[in-house]
């Protein structure tokens, strides 16, 4: 069974650090915050007309990661397990 965990909270409260630690601990995928990447790239916060693109890109990345996880889980469950002797 695959699960998705989303962390919500105020700025600078350790969400990214916690997410990275959880991903390492559970050998899980990680989808980082696209808004932060966008702001770092552009050197500013987005204007109102740019926010829909940012939200759509974040959703696309989450969807892609979830599909990758489902695909990986499906392949693993289809493998034959060795018999116990």
HELIX and SHEET records of a PDB file:
HELIX    1   1 UNK A   15  UNK A   25  1                                  11    
HELIX    2   2 UNK A   34  UNK A   42  1                                   9    
HELIX    3   3 UNK A   48  UNK A   78  1                                  31    
END                                                                             
